[in-house]
Amino acid sequence: MAIETTGASEEIIRQILALYFDPDRGVVPKQAELDIKGLGKVIQFMADAGEIKSPLPPPEQFIDLQYLKAAGLQ
């Protein structure tokens, strides 16, 4: 699907995805960790781009920890 969406070659898509899924890079959380500060930055970026308006919602509004708690990870 990424090839069709972006028009990039399979090799380029594989290289891009490797950046995200390489465990040494720490992009994808190992234990479903959440970066609330990072989510706050995403919300701010969306506001800067005009996608959402003030007052900006707090990041905690979008986080549901019940599954992490049930799994004993939080």
C-alpha angles and dihedrals in degrees: 000000000000090000092054093043097048103025089228122139121261090250092055091047090051091051092049094048091048088061090060101039100041101114092215092063094060094216097129111051116245097211102024091270115176124217104211092178090052091049088052089055091051089052089050091049089052090052091047089053091051094246094122132022134224137302087063116215118245114252090237088068089072099045124091111185097181094103094047090049091048089051090049093243098115 
